[in-house]
Amino acid sequence: MAWRDKAKLYVCDVLTRLGALRFGVFRLTSGKMSPYYIDLRLLPSEPKAFSKVCGIYLDLVRQDVGLKNFDRIVGIPTAGIPFASVIAYQAGKPFLYIRREAKLHGRERLIEGVLNPGDRVLIVDDLITTGKSMLDAALKLRAEGAIVEDAVVLIDRNEGGEAALSKEGIKLHRLLDITETAKILHTRGVVDKESYEAIIKQIKK
């Protein structure tokens, strides 16, 4: 079995073990309503699983982006920051993060860390839905002279994010999309038919 297939199964197992996939009525960061929620913020509280998943992220970056093709890694607040910081450390790359709003004291910056005009920046987040958070980050980075052409997530919710990034010249790299995730969990009996269909219906909206 290829490393990517093993990685997908591992991530699905972690979602199950941590109870990170939940069903109900949830309002997402994008403002959209959803019948399911994936809470990857639970992962850093499980050191072994977190370390393994960060290693999977790094393998994905090596394979799909290439370590020579970017200079710095930036984390999207808040869930993307712990993943991005560990991946940057493992890759030997400088780490930055984006603030939701500029500080009202000190240097009043939106971007924390050293960023030089012309730096090629890789954006890292846990999930993508509409792509709004990543696009906001990309615009802030580009305003500082950065080059942003690639973004990495663990799971794509298949709700327009990839297309939105593509329109701005940013290629999305992902380990899983929600369709694959739902199929794996449904096949394993973790997600029942009703919940599986709710996920698929959300994608089609």
C-alpha positions, 0 to 999 in steps of 0.5 A, a space after each residue: 500500500 502506498 504511503 498516501 493510502 496508509 496516511 489516509 487510513 491513519 487520519 480517518 482512524 484518528 478522526 474516529 478515535 478522538 471523536 473529531 467528526 461530529 454530526 448535528 448543526 454547525 456554523 462554520 468559520 465561513 458562515 455556512 451551516 453544516 450537518 457535520 464538523 471536523 475538529 482537528 484542534 483536538 489533535 495537538 492534545 494527543 502528542 503521538 497522533 499529532 506528531 504522526 499527522 505532522 509527519 504526514 503533512 510534511 510527506 505531502 509537502 515534499 511530494 506535492 510541493 517540494 521543499 525547494 519550491 518555497 522559503 517560508 511556511 505560514 499558519 492560518 489562525 487558529 487551527 492551522 498554526 500548530 500544524 504549520 509551526 511543527 511542519 516548519 520546524 521539521 522542514 527547517 523552514 522559517 515559520 510565520 502566522 497571520 493575525 485575524 486583526 492587526 495588533 493595536 500596539 507595538 508594530 501593529 502587524 498582521 503578519 508575525 515573523 520575518 517576511 521579505 519581499 519576494 519570499 515564496 510562502 506556503 500556506 498551511 491550514 487544517 481544513 478548507 471549505 470555501 477558501 476564504 481564510 486562505 485567500 484573506 491570508 494570501 492577500 495579506 502576504 502578497 501585500 507585503 511582497 510575498 509570492 503565494 502559489 501553494 496551499 496545503 490542508 489535511 482535508 478539503 470539504 469540497 465546498 468551493 475552496 479549491 476553485 476559489 484558490 485557483 482563481 487567484 493562482 494558488 494550487 491546493 494540495 490535500 491529503 483527503 477530501 471529505 468524499 474519500 473520508 466519508 467513504 472510508 468511514 462508511 465502509 468501516 461502519 463508523 459512519 452510518 448511511 444517514 450521516 454519509 448521505 448528509 455529508 454528500 448532500 452538503 457537498 452538492 449544495 
